[in-house]
């Protein structure tokens, strides 16, 4: 028996990366998992090097970032890799979730896999938010102020919870220091969750675009899918490098190059682009508590999919109605993202409310109704 199978540690590597049987029909959308793993490695590695020169004291935070950019050898490169890596992480993450929605990857027997994935999504958003605050530019300060203030909407404890998180009566030195400490710690917890995600995937294997069992025709992970993953890894690194070297500030906000000033409020307070759809949902609800519930509910509602999708056919590949509403949902999500960066004025207020309504209706009403309707059409078709 080869050592890769007999050795207790190498046998795990063999089981997951070499002999792991995968459906032969999976396409390039299944490469997003490996790209997300690459993004996580890039973020952790670049983050460790940045932490060596970063100071979390509120008086020094902004200047320490400038010191990294100007004085540290290749500091500008590490900082731009980390900043743009966060955006690329979310691009791959949203595409990965979109693939799961389209192909029904959340369906049984992969419910646990989906649940862990949603937890990873929430944790990634928390890490990104706190990392953005650590720069302590104008958007960092006011973003931290606005988002932490949302917790004051929680009945009974909200008024005490916000100063507890701040460590004072406003966003101040303790806030940035604890945000940095948590921002440094959570990625390692995220890496552990990713391992759990892979373990849950390994139990039943990958789903496939056709939506039927993949047990009929499976081939080993290496060398077929390793090579296939490398194709998208090289494409990813090429596009990533174009942003890092030629357009490093495109995905960021210009106001974050101004030191954080609690006495000057920016004309428009917006989070990073990858949080804009949920920020738009928050702003579309007139009531503060209702907006907070809607924002968190917009993420947690992903957990309902394994139970609201009643279709007997997995995925949307052969379901025209489901496919139409899925693309409508994608358009609506992009619209929410655009609305999140616009001022709260006519006609964007009403448009944001309609887009929010459709977002929740897709999960609660459209998916259950369309799946039942397509089941009826499927049965009628088999009888004929």
C-alpha angles and dihedrals in degrees: 000000000000116000091244087067101035099045110085093223100038090047088064091052089047092049094051104032111020116028095021105132113230130183109264092223099063113122136206093286086075090062091074091084092062091044090054089051089052091049091052092051091048092049096047094045095046091042093055091053092046091050089059090068103025122102116205094201107117091229092053105030098091093041092048089056089050088048089054090050097047110024110026116087106258087350091136089055095050092046094048091046090053095044096046091037089065091055093046089047089058093043089057091041094054091045089049092051090045090053089051091051094047098046097036095243089158093067123109131310088034099054093115089051090053094047092052088047091055090049089051089051093052093045092049091053090051092049092048092049094051092044090053090052091053092068087064098207122143094278090045093055097043094039089054090047095050098043096044090046088061089074089066086075090069107106119249098353102042095088092054096037097063097056088044091057092042093048087222142023096298141009100302143142097305090050095056093042094052091042089055092047092051092042089056094046103043098064089064089052087047089054089053090051089050088055089051088049090054092047091052089048092049093059096067101009127228123323118232139225094252093062096226129106113296094204092094096068119020130155130192121272093237126088101358101052097029088062091043090053091049090059092061092038090060092045090048093049091048094053091040090052091051090058096042096049104029108023109018098153099045094098095043134073121259093219090067089073087067114083114253111270120183090195096060119060115204116238090244125020110207133162124227115298095258092062096045098097091056091042088054090052090050092052095045093068112077093208116076097219091043090052092051091048091048092049094051091038090056088064099036092050087076086075090065095063098088088058103037095048102082097169118134090213117069117230133001100269093107100025113088096185094050090045092053094051091044092058089045088054091050091051090048091050091051089048090054089051091054093045090052091068097045126090118266098256142112125326095012094064095061092037090054091050093050091047091049091049091052091046093059094036089058092062100034104035115008099050096047094043096044093045092052091046092051090048089057091048090048092053092046089051093051092050091053 
